[in-house]
Each structure stands twice: as C-alpha cells, then as structure tokens.
Amino acid sequence: MSFNNLDTLYRQVIMDHYKNPRNRGKLDGDHITVELNNPTCGDRIDLQLRIEDGVVQDAKFEGEGCSISMSSASMMTQVIIGKKVEDALKISHMFSDMMLGKDVDNGEFDLDDLGDIQALQGVSKFPARIKCATLAWKALEQGVQKGEQ
C-alpha cells in the first residue's frame, strides 16, 4: 500500500473513532475516575476505569476536544479492556514511545498489538498534537496509580 493510501486509511480510522467513539459514557458502580485537561488546546477527558483482580474490566470516557484526543481515548479503551493492568501500562508506554518517534517493539507487544492505535503514528510528526494524543493515556496511568493506593 502506498504512503498516500495508508495516510488516507489512517485518517479515516481516526475520524471513525472521533465520530463514532467506542466506550463513551459513564460507568455504574465502583470505579476509578481521572479528570485531565490539556489547557494548550482545550481537550478535556474524564476517564473511568473498573479494575478487578489486576485486570481492566471496563473503561469509559467522556470529554471534549479535537479529533486526535477523542479518537485516541476511544482507541485506548478498546485496547485496554480485558488486559492485565501491567499489560495496559506496557501498551501505554509503547504508545508514548510511538508518539516520540521511538521503536515500539518491546519484545512482548508490537505495533500490530495496538490495533487502530497505529493510525495515530503520524501524530509524532506534529509535536503540538502529541499532548492531544497522549491525554487519555496519561489519565490511564494516573487511574492505575489511584487504584493501587
């Protein structure tokens, strides 16, 4: 597939998650909530996690922001549900490395394990947008820390 076709496909995936977000809403019952915002561009996320026995049982988010921020939150929730907390954090670190233009193959997970998240790979070329893409992931990391307390 040519670079232009791949770029077009990635844009379509991002816009699909933005227009049709997965796991948008609120969790009922006991859960961890993390609210973060990016004052630079106005993105805001309210991430809710249900973690039981070291596994992310469910995740939902609410918020507002640009297509990168909201689609990243949608993609993240899809990937982390059902994962052990340690694996969700490893994927989060992979995502951060991807945003910094680093090699993301950590031996356990590779780019294919990220699913739709691969579509955000091009964001690394736009430093001002990296904070948009990583907002939900920072909320995940804070939520896990909160849950461990």
FIKOLZA-1660 file (N, C-alpha, C; in steps of 0.1 Angstrom, whole numbers, plus 5000, padded with zeros to 4 digits):
% residues 149
   i   px   py   pz ch aa at
   1 5009 4988 5000  A  M  N
   1 5000 5000 5000  A  M CA
   1 5009 5012 5000  A  M  C
   2 5006 5022 4992  A  S  N
   2 5014 5034 4991  A  S CA
   2 5012 5043 5003  A  S  C
   3 5022 5052 5006  A  F  N
   3 5021 5060 5017  A  F CA
   3 5009 5069 5017  A  F  C
   4 5005 5074 5005  A  N  N
   4 4992 5082 5005  A  N CA
   4 4980 5074 5008  A  N  C
   5 4979 5062 5003  A  N  N
   5 4968 5053 5007  A  N CA
   5 4967 5050 5021  A  N  C
   6 4979 5047 5027  A  L  N
   6 4980 5044 5041  A  L CA
   6 4976 5056 5050  A  L  C
   7 4981 5068 5046  A  D  N
   7 4978 5080 5053  A  D CA
   7 4962 5083 5052  A  D  C
   8 4956 5080 5041  A  T  N
   8 4942 5082 5039  A  T CA
   8 4934 5072 5048  A  T  C
   9 4939 5060 5048  A  L  N
   9 4933 5050 5057  A  L CA
   9 4934 5054 5071  A  L  C
  10 4945 5058 5076  A  Y  N
  10 4947 5062 5090  A  Y CA
  10 4938 5074 5093  A  Y  C
  11 4937 5084 5084  A  R  N
  11 4928 5095 5087  A  R CA
  11 4913 5090 5088  A  R  C
  12 4909 5080 5080  A  Q  N
  12 4896 5075 5081  A  Q CA
  12 4893 5068 5094  A  Q  C
  13 4903 5061 5099  A  V  N
  13 4902 5054 5112  A  V CA
  13 4901 5064 5123  A  V  C
  14 4909 5074 5123  A  I  N
  14 4908 5085 5133  A  I CA
  14 4895 5091 5133  A  I  C
  15 4890 5095 5121  A  M  N
  15 4877 5102 5120  A  M CA
  15 4865 5092 5124  A  M  C
  16 4867 5079 5121  A  D  N
  16 4856 5070 5125  A  D CA
  16 4855 5069 5141  A  D  C
  17 4867 5069 5148  A  H  N
  17 4867 5069 5162  A  H CA
  17 4862 5082 5168  A  H  C
  18 4865 5093 5161  A  Y  N
  18 4860 5106 5166  A  Y CA
  18 4845 5107 5164  A  Y  C
  19 4840 5103 5153  A  K  N
  19 4825 5105 5150  A  K CA
  19 4817 5094 5157  A  K  C
  20 4823 5082 5159  A  N  N
  20 4816 5070 5165  A  N CA
  20 4825 5065 5176  A  N  C
  21 4826 5073 5187  A  P  N
  21 4836 5068 5198  A  P CA
  21 4831 5055 5204  A  P  C
  22 4841 5047 5207  A  R  N
  22 4838 5034 5214  A  R CA
  22 4839 5037 5229  A  R  C
  23 4831 5031 5237  A  N  N
  23 4832 5032 5252  A  N CA
  23 4830 5046 5257  A  N  C
  24 4823 5054 5250  A  R  N
  24 4820 5068 5255  A  R CA
  24 4808 5066 5264  A  R  C
  25 4809 5073 5276  A  G  N
  25 4798 5072 5286  A  G CA
  25 4803 5071 5300  A  G  C
  26 4795 5067 5309  A  K  N
  26 4798 5066 5323  A  K CA
  26 4797 5052 5328  A  K  C
  27 4805 5048 5337  A  L  N
  27 4804 5035 5343  A  L CA
  27 4795 5036 5356  A  L  C
  28 4788 5026 5358  A  D  N
  28 4780 5025 5370  A  D CA
  28 4788 5017 5381  A  D  C
  29 4784 5019 5393  A  G  N
  29 4791 5011 5404  A  G CA
  29 4805 5017 5407  A  G  C
  30 4812 5009 5414  A  D  N
  30 4826 5013 5419  A  D CA
  30 4835 5014 5407  A  D  C
  31 4842 5025 5406  A  H  N
  31 4852 5027 5396  A  H CA
  31 4862 5038 5400  A  H  C
  32 4872 5039 5392  A  I  N
  32 4882 5049 5394  A  I CA
  32 4880 5060 5384  A  I  C
  33 4880 5073 5388  A  T  N
  33 4878 5084 5379  A  T CA
  33 4890 5093 5378  A  T  C
  34 4894 5096 5367  A  V  N
  34 4905 5106 5365  A  V CA
  34 4901 5117 5355  A  V  C
  35 4902 5129 5359  A  E  N
  35 4898 5140 5350  A  E CA
  35 4911 5148 5347  A  E  C
  36 4914 5149 5334  A  L  N
  36 4926 5157 5330  A  L CA
  36 4921 5166 5318  A  L  C
  37 4929 5177 5317  A  N  N
  37 4927 5186 5306  A  N CA
  37 4940 5190 5300  A  N  C
  38 4940 5195 5288  A  N  N
  38 4951 5200 5281  A  N CA
  38 4948 5215 5278  A  N  C
  39 4953 5224 5287  A  P  N
  39 4949 5238 5286  A  P CA
  39 4955 5244 5273  A  P  C
  40 4964 5238 5267  A  T  N
  40 4970 5243 5254  A  T CA
  40 4960 5244 5243  A  T  C
  41 4952 5233 5242  A  C  N
  41 4942 5233 5231  A  C CA
  41 4928 5231 5236  A  C  C
  42 4926 5229 5249  A  G  N
  42 4912 5228 5254  A  G CA
  42 4907 5214 5255  A  G  C
  43 4915 5204 5252  A  D  N
  43 4910 5190 5254  A  D CA
  43 4907 5187 5268  A  D  C
  44 4897 5179 5271  A  R  N
  44 4893 5175 5284  A  R CA
  44 4888 5161 5284  A  R  C
  45 4893 5153 5293  A  I  N
  45 4888 5139 5294  A  I CA
  45 4885 5135 5309  A  I  C
  46 4874 5127 5310  A  D  N
  46 4870 5121 5322  A  D CA
  46 4870 5106 5320  A  D  C
  47 4881 5100 5324  A  L  N
  47 4883 5085 5322  A  L CA
  47 4878 5078 5335  A  L  C
  48 4871 5067 5332  A  Q  N
  48 4866 5059 5343  A  Q CA
  48 4870 5045 5341  A  Q  C
  49 4876 5039 5351  A  L  N
  49 4882 5025 5350  A  L CA
  49 4876 5016 5361  A  L  C
  50 4873 5004 5357  A  R  N
  50 4869 4994 5367  A  R CA
  50 4880 4983 5366  A  R  C
  51 4888 4982 5377  A  I  N
  51 4899 4973 5377  A  I CA
  51 4896 4963 5388  A  I  C
  52 4896 4950 5385  A  E  N
  52 4893 4940 5395  A  E CA
  52 4903 4929 5393  A  E  C
  53 4909 4924 5404  A  D  N
  53 4919 4913 5403  A  D CA
  53 4930 4916 5393  A  D  C
  54 4935 4928 5392  A  G  N
  54 4946 4932 5384  A  G CA
  54 4943 4933 5369  A  G  C
  55 4930 4933 5366  A  V  N
  55 4925 4933 5351  A  V CA
  55 4916 4945 5349  A  V  C
  56 4918 4952 5338  A  V  N
  56 4909 4963 5335  A  V CA
  56 4896 4957 5329  A  V  C
  57 4886 4956 5338  A  Q  N
  57 4873 4950 5334  A  Q CA
  57 4865 4959 5325  A  Q  C
  58 4866 4972 5327  A  D  N
  58 4858 4981 5318  A  D CA
  58 4865 4995 5319  A  D  C
  59 4862 5002 5308  A  A  N
  59 4867 5016 5307  A  A CA
  59 4858 5024 5299  A  A  C
  60 4855 5036 5304  A  K  N
  60 4846 5045 5296  A  K CA
  60 4852 5059 5297  A  K  C
  61 4848 5068 5288  A  F  N
  61 4853 5082 5289  A  F CA
  61 4842 5091 5285  A  F  C
  62 4844 5103 5290  A  E  N
  62 4836 5115 5285  A  E CA
  62 4846 5126 5283  A  E  C
  63 4842 5136 5276  A  G  N
  63 4851 5147 5274  A  G CA
  63 4848 5154 5261  A  G  C
  64 4857 5164 5258  A  E  N
  64 4856 5171 5246  A  E CA
  64 4870 5175 5241  A  E  C
  65 4871 5176 5228  A  G  N
  65 4884 5180 5223  A  G CA
  65 4885 5177 5208  A  G  C
  66 4897 5178 5204  A  C  N
  66 4900 5176 5189  A  C CA
  66 4898 5161 5186  A  C  C
  67 4898 5159 5173  A  S  N
  67 4896 5145 5168  A  S CA
  67 4908 5136 5172  A  S  C
  68 4920 5141 5174  A  I  N
  68 4931 5133 5178  A  I CA
  68 4929 5129 5193  A  I  C
  69 4925 5138 5201  A  S  N
  69 4923 5135 5215  A  S CA
  69 4912 5125 5218  A  S  C
  70 4901 5128 5212  A  M  N
  70 4889 5119 5214  A  M CA
  70 4890 5106 5207  A  M  C
  71 4896 5105 5196  A  S  N
  71 4898 5092 5189  A  S CA
  71 4908 5084 5197  A  S  C
  72 4919 5090 5202  A  S  N
  72 4929 5083 5210  A  S CA
  72 4922 5077 5222  A  S  C
  73 4913 5084 5229  A  A  N
  73 4906 5079 5241  A  A CA
  73 4898 5067 5237  A  A  C
  74 4891 5068 5225  A  S  N
  74 4882 5057 5221  A  S CA
  74 4891 5045 5218  A  S  C
  75 4902 5047 5211  A  M  N
  75 4911 5035 5207  A  M CA
  75 4917 5029 5220  A  M  C
  76 4921 5038 5229  A  M  N
  76 4927 5033 5241  A  M CA
  76 4918 5024 5249  A  M  C
  77 4905 5028 5251  A  T  N
  77 4896 5020 5258  A  T CA
  77 4894 5006 5252  A  T  C
  78 4893 5006 5239  A  Q  N
  78 4892 4993 5232  A  Q CA
  78 4903 4984 5235  A  Q  C
  79 4915 4989 5235  A  V  N
  79 4927 4981 5236  A  V CA
  79 4929 4976 5251  A  V  C
  80 4926 4984 5261  A  I  N
  80 4929 4980 5275  A  I CA
  80 4919 4972 5281  A  I  C
  81 4906 4972 5277  A  I  N
  81 4896 4964 5284  A  I CA
  81 4899 4949 5282  A  I  C
  82 4900 4942 5294  A  G  N
  82 4903 4928 5294  A  G CA
  82 4918 4925 5296  A  G  C
  83 4926 4936 5296  A  K  N
  83 4940 4934 5297  A  K CA
  83 4944 4935 5312  A  K  C
  84 4955 4927 5316  A  K  N
  84 4960 4929 5329  A  K CA
  84 4965 4943 5330  A  K  C
  85 4965 4949 5342  A  V  N
  85 4969 4963 5344  A  V CA
  85 4984 4965 5339  A  V  C
  86 4992 4955 5342  A  E  N
  86 5006 4956 5338  A  E CA
  86 5008 4956 5323  A  E  C
  87 4999 4949 5316  A  D  N
  87 5000 4949 5301  A  D CA
  87 4994 4962 5295  A  D  C
  88 4983 4967 5302  A  A  N
  88 4978 4980 5297  A  A CA
  88 4988 4991 5299  A  A  C
  89 4996 4991 5310  A  L  N
  89 5007 5001 5312  A  L CA
  89 5018 4999 5302  A  L  C
  90 5021 4986 5298  A  K  N
  90 5032 4984 5288  A  K CA
  90 5027 4990 5275  A  K  C
  91 5015 4988 5271  A  I  N
  91 5009 4993 5259  A  I CA
  91 5009 5009 5259  A  I  C
  92 5006 5014 5271  A  S  N
  92 5007 5029 5273  A  S CA
  92 5021 5034 5270  A  S  C
  93 5031 5027 5276  A  H  N
  93 5045 5031 5273  A  H CA
  93 5049 5030 5259  A  H  C
  94 5044 5019 5252  A  M  N
  94 5046 5018 5238  A  M CA
  94 5040 5029 5230  A  M  C
  95 5028 5033 5234  A  F  N
  95 5022 5044 5227  A  F CA
  95 5030 5057 5229  A  F  C
  96 5034 5059 5241  A  S  N
  96 5043 5071 5244  A  S CA
  96 5055 5071 5235  A  S  C
  97 5062 5059 5234  A  D  N
  97 5074 5058 5226  A  D CA
  97 5070 5061 5211  A  D  C
  98 5059 5056 5207  A  M  N
  98 5054 5058 5193  A  M CA
  98 5053 5073 5191  A  M  C
  99 5047 5080 5200  A  M  N
  99 5045 5095 5199  A  M CA
  99 5058 5102 5199  A  M  C
 100 5068 5096 5205  A  L  N
 100 5082 5103 5205  A  L CA
 100 5090 5098 5193  A  L  C
 101 5084 5090 5184  A  G  N
 101 5092 5085 5172  A  G CA
 101 5101 5074 5175  A  G  C
 102 5100 5068 5187  A  K  N
 102 5109 5057 5190  A  K CA
 102 5104 5043 5185  A  K  C
 103 5113 5034 5185  A  D  N
 103 5109 5020 5181  A  D CA
 103 5099 5014 5192  A  D  C
 104 5088 5009 5188  A  V  N
 104 5078 5004 5197  A  V CA
 104 5078 4989 5199  A  V  C
 105 5087 4982 5193  A  D  N
 105 5087 4968 5195  A  D CA
 105 5095 4965 5208  A  D  C
 106 5087 4961 5219  A  N  N
 106 5093 4959 5232  A  N CA
 106 5095 4944 5235  A  N  C
 107 5094 4936 5225  A  G  N
 107 5095 4921 5227  A  G CA
 107 5083 4914 5231  A  G  C
 108 5074 4921 5238  A  E  N
 108 5061 4915 5242  A  E CA
 108 5050 4919 5233  A  E  C
 109 5050 4931 5230  A  F  N
 109 5039 4937 5221  A  F CA
 109 5046 4944 5210  A  F  C
 110 5039 4944 5198  A  D  N
 110 5045 4952 5187  A  D CA
 110 5034 4961 5182  A  D  C
 111 5037 4968 5171  A  L  N
 111 5028 4977 5165  A  L CA
 111 5014 4971 5162  A  L  C
 112 5014 4959 5157  A  D  N
 112 5002 4952 5154  A  D CA
 112 4992 4950 5166  A  D  C
 113 4999 4949 5178  A  D  N
 113 4991 4947 5190  A  D CA
 113 4983 4960 5194  A  D  C
 114 4987 4971 5188  A  L  N
 114 4980 4984 5191  A  L CA
 114 4967 4985 5183  A  L  C
 115 4964 4977 5173  A  G  N
 115 4952 4978 5166  A  G CA
 115 4950 4991 5159  A  G  C
 116 4939 4997 5161  A  D  N
 116 4936 5010 5154  A  D CA
 116 4945 5021 5159  A  D  C
 117 4951 5019 5170  A  I  N
 117 4960 5030 5175  A  I CA
 117 4972 5033 5166  A  I  C
 118 4975 5023 5157  A  Q  N
 118 4985 5026 5147  A  Q CA
 118 4982 5038 5139  A  Q  C
 119 4970 5041 5137  A  A  N
 119 4965 5052 5129  A  A CA
 119 4971 5065 5135  A  A  C
 120 4974 5066 5148  A  L  N
 120 4979 5078 5154  A  L CA
 120 4994 5080 5152  A  L  C
 121 5000 5071 5146  A  Q  N
 121 5015 5071 5144  A  Q CA
 121 5020 5084 5138  A  Q  C
 122 5013 5089 5128  A  G  N
 122 5017 5101 5122  A  G CA
 122 5016 5114 5130  A  G  C
 123 5010 5113 5142  A  V  N
 123 5009 5125 5151  A  V CA
 123 5023 5128 5156  A  V  C
 124 5032 5119 5156  A  S  N
 124 5045 5121 5161  A  S CA
 124 5053 5132 5153  A  S  C
 125 5048 5134 5141  A  K  N
 125 5054 5144 5133  A  K CA
 125 5050 5159 5136  A  K  C
 126 5040 5159 5145  A  F  N
 126 5034 5172 5149  A  F CA
 126 5035 5174 5164  A  F  C
 127 5046 5179 5169  A  P  N
 127 5048 5180 5183  A  P CA
 127 5037 5187 5191  A  P  C
 128 5030 5196 5185  A  A  N
 128 5019 5203 5192  A  A CA
 128 5007 5194 5194  A  A  C
 129 5006 5183 5186  A  R  N
 129 4994 5174 5187  A  R CA
 129 4997 5162 5196  A  R  C
 130 5010 5160 5200  A  I  N
 130 5013 5149 5208  A  I CA
 130 5006 5149 5222  A  I  C
 131 5004 5161 5228  A  K  N
 131 4997 5162 5240  A  K CA
 131 4982 5158 5239  A  K  C
 132 4977 5161 5227  A  C  N
 132 4963 5157 5224  A  C CA
 132 4962 5142 5224  A  C  C
 133 4971 5135 5217  A  A  N
 133 4970 5121 5216  A  A CA
 133 4973 5114 5229  A  A  C
 134 4981 5119 5237  A  T  N
 134 4985 5112 5250  A  T CA
 134 4977 5115 5262  A  T  C
 135 4967 5124 5261  A  L  N
 135 4959 5128 5272  A  L CA
 135 4952 5116 5279  A  L  C
 136 4945 5108 5271  A  A  N
 136 4938 5097 5277  A  A CA
 136 4948 5087 5283  A  A  C
 137 4959 5085 5277  A  W  N
 137 4969 5076 5282  A  W CA
 137 4975 5080 5295  A  W  C
 138 4977 5093 5297  A  K  N
 138 4981 5099 5309  A  K CA
 138 4971 5096 5320  A  K  C
 139 4958 5098 5316  A  A  N
 139 4947 5095 5325  A  A CA
 139 4947 5080 5330  A  A  C
 140 4950 5072 5320  A  L  N
 140 4951 5057 5323  A  L CA
 140 4961 5055 5334  A  L  C
 141 4973 5060 5332  A  E  N
 141 4984 5058 5341  A  E CA
 141 4981 5064 5355  A  E  C
 142 4974 5075 5355  A  Q  N
 142 4970 5081 5368  A  Q CA
 142 4960 5073 5375  A  Q  C
 143 4950 5067 5367  A  G  N
 143 4940 5059 5372  A  G CA
 143 4945 5046 5378  A  G  C
 144 4955 5040 5372  A  V  N
 144 4961 5028 5377  A  V CA
 144 4968 5031 5390  A  V  C
 145 4975 5043 5391  A  Q  N
 145 4982 5047 5403  A  Q CA
 145 4971 5049 5414  A  Q  C
 146 4960 5055 5411  A  K  N
 146 4950 5058 5421  A  K CA
 146 4944 5044 5426  A  K  C
 147 4943 5035 5417  A  G  N
 147 4937 5022 5421  A  G CA
 147 4947 5014 5430  A  G  C
 148 4960 5017 5429  A  E  N
 148 4969 5009 5437  A  E CA
 148 4970 5015 5451  A  E  C
 149 4965 5027 5454  A  Q  N
 149 4966 5033 5467  A  Q CA
 149 4956 5028 5477  A  Q  C
% end
